[in-house]
C-alpha cells in the first residue's frame, strides 16, 4: 500500500482503497481511503454525508470476514502482508500549503435526476455565539440548452456548509449566478439569463434582495441602460463588488459589435442605485483579438481588480480555449491589455467558469474546470503569478481527447469559509451530453480547500475568547439586527468581511489579554476593509508596562491580512491603537498571533500531514469528533489500525539544546497498550539516537497512569499519577530531560524521574511518539497531541 505522493495531489495524506490489503487494512480502507472522484474524509462530517454508516461498516466487515474465513482454511497461513506505508515528512512550517480535504454532497439523488453547474454564496452569521458561514448552493436541473426552461434546486447549510437542507426561498427559474452582501447588511443576487424591460430599455436583469440573511427575498427587474453599446444578447456572470461610494460592479458577457469588431465580450456593468438599474461600465476584452465570455472578477490583495475570462468557443469541443487575464487600477473603468493565464506547473491553462476568492489570509484562489475541477493559488494575492494548484475532482470516462474532457461539467464555484479555507463546489456529470455512460448519476459535491499561510504556532484566538480564557476590550460599535457579527469578537473570528470586525466607536484601541505568556514571533493584521487606516501594536507581560511598538503599519488600505515576522517577544497582553500618518484606525477586521517553539496545528489543513513533523505514518491534522486541547480547534492524531506498522510522528526541536523541555496535551482515546515517547538527540558522531524511551499507559488495577523506561532489554518502572482519566479527556504532559535523567509530569504532578538512558546525546533534538508497544498491539488506538512545545530546559 503506497502513500499518495507529491504536492498538489488530490489525495495527499490518504491512501487509495484499491491498494488496501484486505487482511491487514480493514479499518484504514474504511476510514482513510480515497478514490479519485469519490473522496471521503476519514473523519467524516456531522451530517454523515460522505462517511461510512454503521450499517455499511458492518456489511463491509461481514464481507471481509467471509473472505478471511475462505482464505484461512486448515493449514493456511493467510494472505501475505503488504509492506507498511513508507514514512513521510510534513511540509516545512515556514512555507504555505494547499490541500484539498473532506468532500461531501449537498445533493445526491438516484440515477436519472439531472443536476449540474452549481452556484453558491456564503454569508457570515452567528450560531450559538460563533461566527460561521451560512452557505446557499443552487444548481441547474434543466438540460444545458438555450431553449430549455430554467429550473434550479437549492440547499442551505447554516454551519459552515456542514449539513445541507432544501432551500426554496426563491423561485426555481432564478439562478443566483451572482450574490453578495452589501455594507448595509442586505444580500443582493442576480439571475443568469436577462429578460425584457419596458421601453426605452430592451434588456432587464432579474434581481433579488434579502434583508434577513437569505430567509426571504424581494424580487424586481432592473433595466439595463445600453449607454455605450447595443449588443445582440447578454448573460450575467458571477461577481458583484461594492465600491466604497456604494457603486455596484457586476460581471456579464454578451455578443455584439464594439468599435467595429463583432465577437463575444466580457463586460462590467454598474449600478449607483443599489441594483435598481444598471448601465455599461466597460468591456474587459475590448481592443483585443480574443473573444471571451464567462468572467470571474475579484479584488486583489494590492487593491486592484482582476478579471479572468473563458475563451469563446463556436462549438464546444476539446480542449477548452485558454483562459485570459486582465487587471484594472481604476475599479473597472479601464483594463490592461489581456494576457494569457499562466497556470502553476502541471495545471491546465484552458478551462471554463473561473471564480476568484481573496481569502482573509491574503491568498487569492481561483477555481475552474474542463478538464477536471481545479483550484489554483496566487500566494501573494495579487494574481500576477499563480504559484500552486491541485485537482479537487476528476471523473472522465476515457483518456482520448474527447472523453478526457467529459465527466464533470467543469462548472464550479468557490466561497470563503475561514481565514485559510474555502469551499469548492462542482458536479459529477453534465446535464445533457457527457454522462450517458454513467447513467446520469448526477450529484453536487462540495469540498473543503485549505490554502494556509506560513507559520505553525498560530493561537486559536476565537476559541480562547469564546471560552473566556482570553479577553478582548475596546470601545466598538455595538452589534445590531443587521450585523450580529459586528462586535469585539469580530477581530478574531476568521472572516475578512466588512462587518465581521471590531469597528471602533470613539477610542481607537483594541486590547487582548491572552491566557498566558507566549513568545510571539509573527503577527497578521487586517484593519478596516478597503479604507485607509493606520495602526501600531505594543505588547506587555503584565498589562501595565508597554514597550515600544513592535509593528507600525503606516497608512495603508487592507483587503486581507498582512503578516510581519517580528523579533521574538514575550507577551500576555497586546494593544492595537491608531498609528501615525493621519489615517484613523476605524476597525480591526482580523488579527492572528503566532508563538515561537509551539505547534498548535491551527494553521494546518485538516486531514493533512502536519507541517514540520518528520518520519510520520498515519499522522493527521483533525478538527472533528474530539474537542481540541486548551480551547483550540485542531490537533494531531495518530490513528493506528495496522498490525504491521505503528502510527508514528517525530517532532523536531527548532533549537537543539544541551537540555530539553517538552510539553503537550495528550489524549489516549482507545488507549490500547499506551504510547511510546522517545527523547531524541545526536551522539558524538552526529547520528540521531534515542536518549530515553518511555512507555505511558494506564494501570487499570491501581487506577493510575504509569510511566516506564526501557533499559535495552526490559521496562523499568518510573512512577505513576492518577486517576486514569476517561476517554476523550486531555492530559497535560511535560518531559524534562538532561544528559543524565528525565522527569515526566502529568497535569502538573511529577510522576517520576529516571536515569535509565539508551545513549549519550549532545544536544537534544526533539521527540518521537508512537502507538503501542509492538505493531500488532494496536487495539484500534487513536492518540491525540496538541500544543506541542519543545525548548531548552534551562
C-alpha positions, -999 to +999 in steps of 0.1 A: +000+000+000+016+032-011+011+067+001-002+093-023+028+115-031+036+149-043+024+185-035-010+192-051-021+156-052-058+154-047-053+126-023-023+139-003-024+124+032-047+094+023-043+060+006-062+046-024-087+019-014-077-002-043-043-009-028-056-018+007-047-053+018-080-069+030-064-089+058-043-060+072-061-028+063-097-032+073-101+000+092-078+022+070-097+011+040-130+022+056-117+054+072-086+066+055-091+059+018-100+079-012-107+070-048-104+096-075-139+110-080-152+096-047-131+111-019-141+107+017-129+123+049-116+097+072-133+116+100-164+124+080-188+153+087-215+159+112-242+152+087-229+117+079-228+126+043-196+113+027-188+089+056-195+052+062-227+044+081-226+018+109-246-005+086-221+000+057-192-007+080-210-038+094-216-051+059-181-044+048-167-062+079-191-091+072-178-094+037-142-092+048-150-119+075-163-142+048-131-136+027-109-142+057-128-174+065-123-186+030-087-177+030-077-193+063-085-229+056-068-255+077-031-254+071-033-220+055-013-190+068-035-165+050-025-138+025+010-123+027+012-090+045+019-059+023+048-037+032+040-010+057+034+025+043+066+045+040+074+072+065+067+107+051+076+142+062+053+171+066+060+203+047+082+230+062+064+252+087+077+284+071+060+276+038+024+280+027+004+249+020-025+239-003-047+209+004-080+195-008-097+180+022-131+164+030-158+161+004-195+157+008-227+161-012-254+188-008-274+167-033-271+131-043-302+116-059-307+083-077-297+079-113-316+099-139-320+131-120-303+160-137-283+184-117-251+203-126-233+237-127-236+247-090-236+283-079-230+292-042-225+320-018-216+322+019-226+349+044-214+355+080-239+350+108-238+339+144-247+304+155-246+297+193-224+327+196-199+316+170-193+334+137-198+308+110-209+308+073-244+303+061-239+286+027-265+285+000-260+264-031-280+264-063-277+241-093-294+237-127-319+209-131-327+216-168-308+203-198-279+226-209-298+240-238-307+276-248-344+266-253-348+246-221-368+265-194-346+273-164-351+251-133-330+252-102-328+233-070-312+248-039-299+238-004-288+258+026-263+249+054-263+271+085-230+259+100-201+263+075-217+241+049-218+210+072-254+199+068-274+210+037-312+210+037-337+221+010-340+258+004-369+272-015-369+310-007-366+319-045-385+305-075-367+277-095-361+299-126-339+323-106-303+311-109-284+332-082-255+335-105-240+364-087-247+371-050-230+393-025-236+410+009-236+448+009-223+471+036-258+479+047-263+442+056-286+433+026-279+404+003-281+411-034-284+385-061-288+384-099-301+358-123-282+344-152-305+350-182-318+385-187-354+392-195-372+421-213-376+455-199-401+483-206-392+509-232-370+527-237-348+498-225-347+464-242-330+443-215-339+436-179-319+419-152-338+397-127-327+408-093-334+398-057-327+414-023-328+400+012-326+419+044-328+389+067-298+368+057-315+350+029-345+339+048-369+359+024-363+378-008-378+407-027-376+405-065-376+430-093-364+436-129-336+461-132-334+478-166-300+476-184-293+510-199-272+504-230-253+537-226-223+525-246-232+496-269-262+478-282-253+441-281-272+412-295-276+394-263-264+393-227-257+369-198-250+379-162-220+361-148-205+356-113-195+386-093-209+417-076-185+441-060-195+471-039-172+501-041-166+525-012-191+550-025-218+524-029-214+518-066-220+482-076-200+464-102-214+433-118-199+408-143-216+399-175-209+388-211-226+392-244-222+392-282-222+422-305-201+449-321-178+473-302-155+496-321-164+478-353-154+443-340-181+417-337-174+389-312-182+379-276-173+404-249-167+401-211-185+431-195-186+450-163-220+466-155-225+493-128-253+504-106-255+536-085-289+529-070-285+496-052-292+474-081-325+491-092-309+499-126-276+490-144-256+505-172-225+495-191-191+504-174-165+486-195-157+457-218-127+439-204-115+424-237-123+454-260-095+461-283-081+426-281-081+397-306-098+374-281-135+367-279-143+360-242-174+353-222-176+339-186-160+363-163-146+358-128-138+391-111-124+400-076-104+424-056-067+416-052-046+420-021-030+451-035-063+467-042-067+462-080-095+443-098-086+411-116-107+396-143-102+360-156-122+351-187-132+320-206-124+320-243-152+319-268-159+286-285-181+285-316-187+248-309-177+233-275-151+207-281-118+197-265-097+214-255-113+244-239-100+277-250-071+292-229-081+315-201-071+351-203-064+377-175-066+414-171-062+440-143-078+473-135-063+501-114-094+523-115-122+500-103-131+486-137-133+518-158-104+507-179-084+474-182-049+464-190-043+445-223-053+409-220-026+384-212-026+346-212-033+328-179-001+311-169-010+282-146+011+265-120+032+236-132+011+206-141-022+226-142-042+233-174-041+268-189-075+263-205-109+259-189-143+273-181-162+291-153-134+309-135-142+320-100-119+341-077-118+344-039-094+365-019-091+347+014-086+366+047-050+354+049-042+372+016-040+343-007-060+346-039-077+314-050-092+306-084-114+276-094-120+265-130-128+233-148-129+213-180-108+193-179-113+182-143-121+206-114-092+227-103-081+252-077-050+273-080-034+299-057-017+332-061+003+332-028+007+370-026-029+376-035-021+398-065-029+373-093+003+383-111+016+348-107-002+315-099+021+295-077+005+262-069-027+242-076-045+210-072-072+189-089-101+187-064-123+164-085-116+142-116-140+120-134-137+112-171-148+080-190-116+077-210-082+093-219-088+101-255-091+139-261-130+140-262-136+115-233-108+131-212-128+163-214-161+147-202-174+135-168-179+165-145-191+195-165-163+216-151-187+243-139-176+253-104-180+278-076-158+288-047-168+306-015-148+317+015-151+298+048-124+309+072-090+327+072-073+300+052-101+278+040-128+279+012-155+256-001-153+245-037-185+233-054-189+211-085-208+183-101-202+147-112-220+149-146-232+175-170-269+178-176-270+168-213-242+153-233-214+140-211-229+114-187-248+088-207-221+063-199-227+069-162-265+065-163-270+102-155-259+097-119-257+134-112-246+147-079-235+181-065-204+180-043-186+204-021-150+201-009-130+220+017-099+236+002-072+248+027-047+274+014-028+283+046-001+308+051+033+301+067+035+296+104+027+267+127+024+284+161-010+301+154-031+307+185-068+300+182-079+334+195-115+329+186-118+297+206-099+312+236-121+343+236-153+322+233-141+301+263-132+332+283-095+322+287-085+352+265-103+386+267-108+414+243-115+450+254-122+482+234-149+507+226-166+494+195-198+499+176-224+475+190-239+447+170-275+452+158-301+431+140-284+435+106-248+428+118-247+404+147-212+396+138-200+432+142-186+431+177-153+428+196-151+391+188-152+401+151-115+410+153-106+373+157-135+354+141-117+342+110-136+364+085-125+394+064-160+406+056-166+443+062-189+439+092-172+409+107-149+432+126-144+452+157-154+486+144-144+514+167-167+539+183-146+566+200-113+554+213-095+536+185-078+509+207-082+472+210-065+452+238-063+414+240-053+396+272-041+361+264-044+330+287-007+330+295+026+345+284+037+335+249+068+342+229+053+359+199+072+359+166+046+366+139+015+388+136-012+390+110-034+421+109-062+434+087-076+468+096-108+482+081-116+465+048-110+488+018-104+520+039-072+539+046-061+530+081-031+530+103-021+511+135+007+504+159+010+473+181+025+471+215+029+442+239+032+437+277+037+408+301+017+423+329-007+448+312+009+478+329+043+484+313+042+486+275+072+486+253+078+504+220+056+494+191+067+460+176+046+468+145+038+502+129+018+499+097+019+534+084-011+544+063-024+515+041-056+501+027-062+465+036-082+439+016-068+410+035-044+404+064-008+413+061+018+394+080+050+405+098+077+383+113+089+400+144+118+395+168+105+370+194+090+389+223+073+376+255+037+389+258+005+382+275-011+415+265-013+430+231-026+465+223-036+478+188-041+516+186-042+543+160-009+548+142+008+578+127+003+595+093-032+610+099-053+579+090-077+565+115-080+530+129-116+525+121-116+488+126-097+456+133-112+432+109-088+403+116-059+395+139-037+364+141-009+358+166+019+331+163+042+318+190+077+305+188+086+269+196+049+259+196+030+235+173-008+242+176-019+227+142-044+256+139-027+267+107-026+233+091-051+217+067-074+191+083-066+155+070-031+166+060+003+155+074+012+182+099+039+206+088+073+204+104+068+168+116+091+142+101+090+104+097+053+102+101+029+073+095-009+076+100-005+111+114-032+136+105-044+170+114-080+167+127-108+191+138-138+170+144-152+144+169-128+153+197-127+188+211-091+200+209-068+208+237-066+241+256-096+258+238-085+253+202-100+239+171-074+215+156-049+189+169-028+160+156-040+124+157-020+091+154-045+066+140-034+030+144-054+001+130-024-016+113-010-048+128+023-045+109+032-009+114+027+016+143+014+051+138+043+075+145+055+110+142+087+128+150+086+163+165+119+181+157+133+208+180+137+240+162+166+249+185+186+218+196+200+223+231+220+206+259+188+200+279+152+199+267+117+207+279+088+191+261+052+198+269+020+188+251-016+179+255-022+142+251-055+122+248-055+085+246-089+077+232-087+039+225-057+036+249-047+001+237-013-006+251-003+030+256+021+055+240+058+053+234+078+085+237+114+086+225+135+115+236+159+122+208+194+137+204+226+133+184+256+113+196+293+122+192+292+111+156+263+133+147+238+105+143+203+109+158+197+084+186+173+078+214+184+090+248+153+079+268+125+056+257+093+060+278+061+040+279+030+058+291-001+037+297-030+032+322-027+007+351-063-002+355-058-022+387-043+007+405-064+033+386-033+054+377-014+064+346+020+047+347+053+056+331+082+032+325+116+035+309+133+010+285+168-002+295+176-020+263+162-054+275+132-047+297+109-020+311+117-003+344+090+014+364+095+052+368+063+063+385+026+070+383-001+095+389-039+091+389-066+085+385-069+072+349-089+099+331-119+090+310-115+087+272-117+120+254-101+137+283-069+157+276-039+153+299-010+179+302+023+161+298+058+175+304+091+157+299+122+175+311+155+160+301+192+165+309+221+144+298+217+120+328+180+120+337+144+127+325+113+136+346+077+131+334+048+150+349+011+146+344-012+176+349+015+193+369+022+163+392+056+147+388+052+110+380+089+102+385+124+106+373+146+080+355+183+078+349+179+049+325+194+061+293+199+043+260+226+067+245+246+097+254+234+127+234+246+162+228+224+180+220+187+170+223+168+173+190+131+166+199+110+136+205+091+108+187+056+095+195+044+060+187+013+039+193+016+007+212+045-015+224+046-036+192+030-032+158+005-060+164-007-045+197-029-019+181-063-022+198-077+004+174-057+031+190-060+067+184-038+091+202-041+129+200-014+156+205-018+193+207+001+225+217+035+208+215+063+229+230+100+219+226+125+243+240+156+244+262+150+234+298+174+260+312 
